[in-house]
Amino acid sequence: MKFETTPAFESDYRRLKREHQATFRAVLREKFIPACDELSRDPGAPWPKALRVKAVRGARGVLEMTWSFSSPDGRATFELVTVDDELRCRWRRIGDHDVFKQP
């Protein structure tokens, strides 16, 4: 699966402390990307429970995931989109609970 980011995500990411960026990247490598690969093969595959992926209320098609439960309380929002008949993950926001104000 390919990934893309929104300008809001890129801005949010740059504001994260380096150690928080590293934590997010580690969660991507270890859990999120393998789950996306599985989802590409099997659209009915479940997300890993540790990521707590669920729909964002009031934002149709937007999902959230938890990448850290402590210092910081790390959240990210994303959507799965199809571009040229290919499933992609579009990262929308990253940070703490504030990302839900404009997911």
Secondary structure, 3 states (H helix, E strand, C coil): CEEEECHHHHHHHHHCCHHHHHHHHHHHHHHHHHHHHHHHHCCCCCCCHHHCCEECCCCCCEEEEEEECCCCCEEEEEEEEEECCEEEEEEEEEECHHHHHCC
